[in-house]
Amino acid sequence: MDGTSFSRILADAAKIKGAQSSAKRKRFESWPVLLQYTAFMGHEQENGSPVFINEDSFDNLRALPYQERLEASRRLKEEATDYYTKGEYFLAMNRYSQAAGLFYYARILNANWRREGLNDDYLEVVTDIGQSEEEQARIREHRVQCYSNITMCQMKLGKEMLPEACRTCDIILQLDSTNVKAMFRKAKCLVEPASSGDAEVDKAIKLLATAREVDPNNT
């Protein structure tokens, strides 16, 4: 989705059905942006307007056998890292989301959603955890790596992205409850905003204490 902001895609969809009540998509709006974005994979920018192209390509990738899909996901991750190295943090974030989005993603079931608007009744979340223990471990590790890198991108994109970075850290900790990096990063994201108060500071202190318990040598 090079050059296209997710918020602009969603705004475009909202214009199509401007009168639609947001109550119909409360569940969607409660999701982290990285999950919301996976529902729109295949959109790109053309002449300043979001359009559908290659919409089927991600469905095809998601249908690949485990090993081929993991290889495709790793290639996307490598592209994301190239963007990150160049300081293209938004593009890197999107690519990392695409990489992880081959295993964990939202799917829009209504082909006419652009005309009728988004509706929670026609959305599903798909999680492919793998079959064997080895597959499950590799997928989990790969997703954690992608989400960890997404967190770094979000933290680079400014303080307005820190709440989303916190939510990304939460996803990491759901997959790996002892991930010290996610704990430290979430703690930082909690206390950095000017709006942070005692509640956020207390949460950060608890996270740091847990991180030290998990890895006493990590300073």
C-alpha positions in Angstrom: 0.0 0.0 0.0 2.8 2.3 -0.9 2.0 6.0 -0.4 -1.5 5.3 0.9 -2.5 6.2 4.4 -4.8 3.7 6.1 -6.8 6.6 7.5 -7.4 7.9 4.0 -8.6 4.5 2.8 -11.1 4.3 5.7 -12.1 7.9 5.1 -12.8 7.1 1.5 -15.0 4.2 2.6 -16.8 6.4 5.0 -17.6 9.0 2.3 -19.1 6.2 0.2 -21.6 5.5 3.0 -21.5 8.8 4.9 -24.9 8.3 6.5 -24.0 4.9 7.9 -24.1 4.7 11.7 -20.8 4.0 13.3 -22.7 1.7 15.6 -22.6 -0.9 12.8 -18.8 -1.1 13.0 -18.0 -0.6 16.7 -16.1 -3.9 16.8 -14.0 -2.9 13.8 -13.3 0.5 15.3 -12.2 -1.1 18.5 -9.5 -3.1 16.7 -5.8 -2.0 16.6 -5.0 -0.2 13.4 -2.6 -3.0 12.4 -5.6 -5.5 12.4 -7.9 -3.0 10.7 -5.4 -2.5 7.9 -5.2 -6.2 7.0 -8.8 -6.0 5.8 -7.8 -3.6 3.1 -4.7 -5.2 1.8 -4.5 -4.9 -2.0 -5.3 -1.1 -1.9 -2.8 1.2 -3.4 -2.6 4.9 -4.3 -3.4 6.0 -7.8 -3.7 9.7 -8.8 -4.3 10.7 -5.2 -7.2 8.4 -4.6 -7.3 4.9 -3.0 -8.3 2.2 -5.4 -8.4 -1.6 -5.4 -5.7 -3.3 -7.3 -4.2 -6.8 -6.8 -7.1 -7.4 -4.3 -6.9 -11.2 -4.9 -3.1 -11.4 -4.5 -3.2 -11.4 -0.7 -6.0 -14.0 -0.7 -3.8 -16.1 -2.9 -0.8 -15.7 -0.6 -3.0 -16.6 2.4 -4.1 -19.8 0.7 -0.5 -21.0 0.1 0.8 -24.0 2.0 2.5 -23.1 5.3 6.1 -23.1 4.1 5.5 -21.1 1.0 3.4 -18.6 2.8 6.0 -18.2 5.5 8.6 -17.5 2.8 6.4 -14.9 1.2 5.8 -13.3 4.5 9.5 -13.2 5.2 10.1 -11.5 1.9 7.6 -8.8 2.8 9.3 -8.4 6.1 12.7 -7.9 4.3 11.1 -5.2 2.2 9.8 -3.6 5.3 13.2 -3.6 6.8 14.7 -1.9 3.7 12.0 0.8 4.1 12.9 1.2 7.8 16.6 1.5 7.1 15.8 4.3 4.6 13.7 6.1 7.2 10.4 5.4 5.4 8.7 4.4 8.7 5.1 4.6 7.4 5.8 2.3 4.4 7.8 0.0 6.7 4.9 -0.2 9.1 2.6 -1.2 6.3 4.9 -3.8 4.9 5.4 -5.4 8.3 1.6 -5.4 8.8 1.3 -7.2 5.4 3.9 -9.7 6.4 2.1 -10.6 9.7 -1.2 -10.3 7.9 -0.7 -13.5 6.0 -1.3 -15.3 9.3 -3.5 -13.0 11.3 -6.0 -10.8 9.5 -9.5 -9.3 9.1 -11.6 -10.3 6.2 -14.6 -8.3 4.7 -17.2 -10.8 3.7 -19.5 -8.3 1.9 -18.3 -7.7 -1.6 -20.5 -4.6 -1.8 -19.0 -3.0 1.3 -17.8 0.1 -0.6 -21.4 0.9 -1.5 -23.1 -0.3 1.7 -20.4 0.6 4.2 -18.5 -1.5 6.8 -20.6 -3.6 9.0 -19.4 -5.8 11.9 -21.8 -8.5 10.8 -19.8 -9.0 7.6 -16.3 -9.0 9.2 -14.3 -11.9 10.5 -10.9 -12.3 12.1 -8.7 -15.2 10.8 -5.9 -16.5 12.9 -3.7 -19.3 11.4 -1.6 -20.7 14.2 -0.3 -23.6 12.2 -0.8 -27.3 12.6 2.3 -28.9 14.1 4.1 -27.5 17.2 7.0 -26.5 15.0 4.7 -24.5 12.6 3.0 -22.9 15.5 6.3 -21.8 17.1 7.7 -20.4 13.8 4.5 -18.5 13.0 4.4 -17.1 16.5 8.0 -16.1 16.4 7.6 -14.5 13.0 4.5 -12.5 14.1 6.3 -11.3 17.2 9.2 -10.0 15.1 6.8 -8.2 12.7 4.8 -6.6 15.5 8.0 -5.7 17.4 9.2 -3.8 14.3 5.7 -2.3 13.8 6.1 -0.9 17.3 9.4 0.7 16.4 7.9 2.3 13.3 4.9 3.6 15.3 7.2 5.1 17.9 9.2 6.8 15.1 6.1 8.3 13.6 5.3 10.7 16.4 3.6 10.9 19.7 0.1 10.6 18.2 1.0 7.0 17.3 2.1 6.0 20.8 -1.4 4.7 21.8 -1.3 2.4 18.8 2.2 1.4 19.7 0.9 0.4 23.2 -1.8 -1.8 21.5 0.8 -3.4 19.3 2.9 -4.2 22.4 -0.2 -5.8 23.9 -0.5 -8.1 20.9 3.1 -9.1 21.3 2.6 -9.9 25.0 -0.4 -12.0 24.1 1.9 -14.1 21.9 4.9 -14.0 24.2 4.1 -13.0 27.8 7.9 -12.7 28.7 8.8 -10.4 25.8 10.9 -7.8 27.7 11.3 -5.5 24.7 7.5 -5.1 24.5 7.3 -4.4 28.2 9.9 -1.7 28.0 8.5 -0.1 24.9 5.0 -0.1 26.2 6.2 1.5 29.4 7.9 4.2 27.4 4.8 4.8 25.3 2.7 5.1 28.4 4.7 7.9 30.0 5.8 9.9 27.0 2.5 11.7 26.1 1.9 15.0 27.8 -1.5 13.7 28.8 0.0 10.8 30.9 -1.0 10.8 34.5 -0.6 8.8 37.6 -2.5 5.8 36.2 -0.1 5.6 33.2 3.0 6.0 35.3 1.7 3.2 37.7 1.2 0.9 34.7 4.6 1.7 33.4 6.3 1.0 36.8 4.5 -2.4 37.0 5.6 -3.3 33.5 9.2 -2.4 34.2 9.1 -4.4 37.5 7.8 -7.4 35.6 10.5 -7.0 32.9 13.2 -7.0 35.6 11.7 -10.1 37.1 11.8 -11.8 33.7 15.3 -10.6 32.8 17.2 -9.2 35.8 20.3 -8.5 33.6 18.4 -6.3 31.2 18.9 -2.7 32.1 
